[in-house]
Amino acid sequence: MKMISNVFGILAILLSDIMCAVVAYNYCDLTWGGKYAGYSTPASTAFILVIPYLIGIIVCVALFIFFRNKRRL
């Protein structure tokens, strides 16, 4: 169980790093001359991409805690 809980912990950290990179890239694309520059979409719409990553991070953290507590029993 220790290995499974560690895998979910590492996966949650990786998802948070990937989330930051994707949102930063899309934010820059919307604001500084990307293919969507000049349109009426506000740059804050790039933060909509956070939602699926947050769901994945929450699931990974919940599974990490579940397997860590199961290991103690």
C-alpha positions in Angstrom: 0.0 0.0 0.0 2.9 2.3 0.6 3.9 2.2 -3.1 0.4 2.9 -4.3 0.0 5.9 -1.9 3.4 7.3 -3.0 2.4 6.9 -6.7 -0.8 9.0 -6.1 1.2 11.6 -4.1 3.7 12.0 -6.9 0.9 12.1 -9.5 -0.8 14.9 -7.6 2.4 16.9 -7.6 3.0 16.3 -11.3 -0.5 17.3 -12.2 -0.1 20.6 -10.3 3.1 21.3 -12.2 1.5 20.5 -15.6 -1.5 22.6 -14.7 0.7 25.6 -14.0 2.5 25.2 -17.3 -0.6 24.8 -19.4 -2.4 27.7 -17.8 0.6 30.0 -18.1 1.1 29.1 -21.7 -2.6 29.7 -22.6 -2.6 33.0 -20.6 0.4 34.2 -22.5 -1.2 33.1 -25.8 -4.3 35.2 -25.0 -2.5 38.3 -23.9 0.8 38.7 -25.7 0.2 38.3 -29.4 -0.7 34.7 -29.8 -3.1 33.4 -32.3 -6.1 34.7 -30.3 -4.7 38.1 -29.5 -7.0 41.0 -30.3 -10.2 39.1 -29.8 -12.8 40.0 -27.2 -12.0 37.0 -24.9 -10.5 38.2 -21.6 -7.3 36.6 -20.5 -8.9 35.2 -17.4 -10.6 32.6 -19.6 -7.3 30.7 -19.6 -8.0 29.9 -15.9 -11.0 27.8 -16.9 -8.4 25.1 -17.8 -7.7 24.8 -14.1 -11.0 23.0 -13.4 -10.2 19.5 -14.8 -6.7 19.6 -13.3 -8.0 20.5 -9.9 -10.5 17.6 -10.1 -7.6 15.3 -10.9 -5.5 16.7 -8.1 -8.3 16.3 -5.6 -8.9 12.7 -6.6 -5.2 11.9 -6.4 -4.8 13.5 -3.0 -7.9 11.7 -1.7 -6.6 8.3 -2.9 -3.2 9.1 -1.4 -4.8 9.7 2.0 -7.0 6.7 1.6 -4.1 4.3 0.8 -1.9 5.9 3.5 -4.5 5.4 6.2 -5.2 1.9 5.0 -1.5 1.1 5.3 -1.6 2.0 9.0 -4.4 -0.4 9.8 
